[in-house]
Amino acid sequence: MPTAIMVDGGFFLRRYRILKGHTLDARQVAKDLFTWSLKHLEGKNNELRELYRIFYYDCPPLDKKIFHPLTKELVDIGKSEEAVFRAGFHSELRKLRKVALRQGRLADYGNWTVEPAKMKQLLSGAITAADLDPQDISYEVRQKGVDMRIGLDIASLTFKKQVDQIVLIAGDADFVPAAKLARREGIDFILDPMWKEISDELHEHIDGLKSTCPRPGVAKKLRDAEDAAHHHHEPVTAGADDVKPFPTREFPRNQPLVPQGRAPMRRFLERRVAIEEGNS
């Protein structure tokens, strides 16, 4: 039976930017997500599992115009860099084979919040409100319905016997009840925390722990190598002998993405995509 891969979008993007730096390249982020997800299909003894689907859970960006309390200017949140990136990223995901985008909604409370570091300074009297810069405050929105959708999909796939393995890319204990349910029904439940430390509670209720993205130290070396190569217009090379860099070649738009792993994996995925698209 196949493997379903579920991705908590908010968690993924936070960890991605820790590993690879703050980026607004939606297409590159989508390629990395797809590549890292497919690496979960590689089993022991050269066994290759079948992919059921990659589920990505997130909220569409907020589209609203508001007045900034410091600058008194009208701000179009829907045209901010982050909102444009999220919309573009979701669009790229929709183009990929075997990827399903599950969207919740953003709850708008109409509140502005001060960054924690600045709030401490305000409370201690070290600064006043007049010392705040526009970037020190942000508009408060919260995700609604994302965790519920993940839990419902885990339960649905489990009870319908559509998969025998679920890989969850997340890092908190909110999904423990769903993981326990899946395991009781015989599902092999794997957690990918993207190298983040997890609680003992999470360790107790999963069948395995596996991160397929580069380790934080390795990711920094690769990022520095990419920056240096871009600056000197040279090919990217890894800085450590035991590090195999992830692919940096461009994928043709609207073409299936195949990870640059072992040759059997590439042939397996290429054959599967060709069959699904009716080309062989």
N, C-alpha and C positions, 0 to 999 in steps of 0.2 A: 504493500500500500504506500501511497505518497506521503510527502512531508509538506506541512503548511508552515509558512514563516510569517509571523506577526510582528509588526514594528510600531512601537510607541513613538510617534513622530516628534513630539516635544523632547523626549529623552534623547532620541537619535541625533537631532540637530545640536543639542547642547554638547553631547559627547563628541560629535563630529568636529565641532569648532575648537574643542580642547585639543583634539588629536591633530587636526590639519589647519588650524587657524581660522579666523573669521573670514568667510568667503561669501560672495553673493553670486557665484557661478552655479546657477540652478542645474544646468545640464551635467556638470562634473559631479555635483553632489548626487544626482540621480544615478549616474553611472557607478559611482562608488557604492551606493546602497545596493544596487542590483548585483554587482560583482561580489560584495561581501556576503550577501544573502545566498547566492548560488554556491559559495564555498561550503555551506552547511550540508550540501548534498554529497560531499565527499566523505565516504565512510572508511572503515578499516578494510585492509586487504584489497584495495582498489575497487571496492564496491561503490556503486553510484546510485543514489536514491532518486526516485521520481519526485518532481516538484508538483505539488497540487496548485498552490498559488502563493504569491507574496501579498499580504494585506498590510497596507500602510494607513495608520490612524492619525488624523490631525484635524484641525479646524481651518476653514477658509479665513483669510485675513479680514480684519475689520475695515469696512468701507464707510467712513464717517468723517465729517468736518467738525472740528472743535476749536475753541479759543484757548491758546496757551496762557496759563495764569501768570507767567513771568513776562513774556514778550507782548502779550495782549494781541498776538497775531492769529489769524485763522490758519489752522493746520489741517491739511488733508491727509488723514492717516492712511487712506487707501493708496496714496501715491508715495508713501515713505519707502526707503530702500528695503526694509524688512518685508513690508507688505508686497512689494513688487517681486521680491525674491520668492516669497512663499507661493504666490500665484503662479510664477514661472516654474517653480519646482513641482507643484502639483500638476501643472500641464505636462511637464516632461514625464512624470510618473504614469500619467494616463496613456502615454504612447508606448509604454513598454509591455512586452508579452508577459502574461501570467501575473500582472500586477493589478491589484484592486485597491482603489482609494476609498477609504471609509472616513466620512467627515462628520464631526460633531458641530458644535456652534460655540461662539465666543460670547460669554455673558458680559454685558457692558453695564458697569455700576456707576459710571459718570464720575469716578474719583481719580485724582492724581496722587501719586505716591512719591516720596523722597527716597533716593538711594540710601541703603542702610548706613554706609559710612558717613554720609552727610547728615543723616538723621541723628547719629550719635554726637556729631559736632554741634548740631543745633540744640540738642537736649543739654549738653554740657556747657553751653554758652560760648563755645569757642568761635562760633560764627552766628550771623543773623540771617534772616530770610533774604535780606538785600545782597548777601554774599553768594547766593545760589546762582548757578548758571543754568541755562535752559536744559542742558543734557543731564542735570542732576535730578530731574523729576521725570516721571513717566506716567502714561495713562494706564490705568488698571483695567485689565480684562482677564477673564478666567475661562479655561476650557470647560465645556459641559458636554456630557454624552460620550466622550472618548473612551474612558475606562469601561463604561457600560457596554459599549459596542465590542470591545475586546473580549470581555467576559461572555457575552452572548454568542460571539462567533466561536470561542473555545468550546462552549457547551454544545452548540449546534453541530460542529464538526465531530465532536466526541460521540454524541448520541446517535448521529446518522452514520457513524463508522466510515466517514469519508477519508480519514487519514489514520495512520497509526503512529505518527510522530508530529509534534508541534514544537517549533522553535520560536521563542519569544525574545525579541530584542527590547529589553527594558531593564530597569535597575532598582525598582522599589518593591515593597511588599504588598501593594494594592491588589496584585493578581494572585495572591496565595490561595484564596478560596477557589478560583477557577482552575489553578494548577492542581489542587488537591482533587477536585472533581475529575479532571482528565486522567490523573494517575490511577484513581480508583477504578476507572473504566478501561484500564490497560494501555493508555496512551503513553508513549515515551516522551517526556516533557523536558526540553532542553532550554536553558536560559543563556542568552548572550548579553552580558552587561557591558560590552565594549571595554573590557579591562577595568571597569569600576568595581571597587570593593562592595560586596553585598552582605546583608545581615545574616545571622545564623538562622533566622526564621526562613529566609529564602533558600538557604542551603538545604534545609530539612525537607522542603516540599518540592524539590526538582529532582530529575533523574540524571542530569548532567550539566556541566558548565563549560561553555565553549565560546570564545571570542574570535572572530575571523578577521577583524580589522587589524591594522598594524598596532603593535604595542606603543604606548605613549612615547618612549624613548626612540623607538624605531621610526615612528611617524614623524618626529621632529627631524631626524636625520634625512628622511626622504623629502620632507618639506624644504629643508635647507638646500638639499641637492637640486630640487626643482627650481628654487629661487635662483641659485647660482647658475644653473644651466640656462634659465630664461634670460638672466642678465648678460651672459656671455654668448647666448644663442648656440649652446652646445647641447648634445643629447644628455638626458638625465641618467645618472648612475648612482647606485646606492653607496653609502659611506661605510658599511660594514660587510665583511666577507660572508657572514651567515645570513644576510638580509637579502631577500629577493623582492625587488620593488614591484609594486602593483603597476599595471599597464597605464601608460600615459598617452597611448596613441588615440587618435580621434576615431570614434565610431560613426559610420554613416547614419544620418538621421533617418528615423523610421525603420532601421534595421535591427534585428535581434542582437542583444549584447551578450557576448560569450566571454567568460573570464579567461585570463591567460595562465591557466593552471596547467595540469598535466594533459598530454595529448588525448588520452581516452576521455577525459571530461569534456574537452572541446568537441570531439567527434560526437559524443553522446548528446550534448545539448544541441549541436547543429542538426543532428538527425531528428531529434524530437521536434524542434521548431519547424523543420521542413515538412514533417508528417502532418503537424497541426495546421500548417498553412496550405496543405494540399499540393506541395511541390514534389512529392516523391511517393 
